[in-house]
Amino acid sequence: MIEQLKSEAKKSKPGMMYVWQAVNLVMALFFGLAAFANSNDGDWYIWCPIYTIPVLLSISIVIWPQLNENKIWNTVSVFHLLACSLYAVYQIFVLLSDLGGKIENPLQHETGREMGGLLIIIAWLGLSRFSSIARYICTDY
């Protein structure tokens, strides 16, 4: 019974790998567009690299799915995840001071929109690096 489940899972891996590559391609396009949109911002030198690193990480998975087992790829993703998390904590304090105790939609402020972008990056890098989805799909290839 267990051997049958293993063989069925192994048969479905190539299809799942293509789905994972397609999702990484979509996220790379999303982050690339976000970097492009921030290229005319006043602090573009902060936001373009913040969005470009996930573009490069996602494109590398599209080209070579096994790369998420690589130590360099893992180190870059963890450090970028840590840096974005620390910057998100800073952005929370800035956003709270911008709101001034009023109940408003945080997306009406630039810091709120920046915080949203950081949360997307954090969620995506966390999923790419620490989930078992990527590990299961990309092994044995």
Buried (B, 14 or more C-beta within 10 A) or exposed (E): EEEEEEEEEEEEBEEBBEEBBEBBBEBBEBBBEBBEBBEEEEEEEEBBEBBBBBBBBBBBBBEBBEBBEEEEBBEBBBEBBEBBBEBBEEBBEBBEEBBEEEEEEBEEBBBBEBBEBBBBBBEBBBEBBBEEBBEBBBEEE
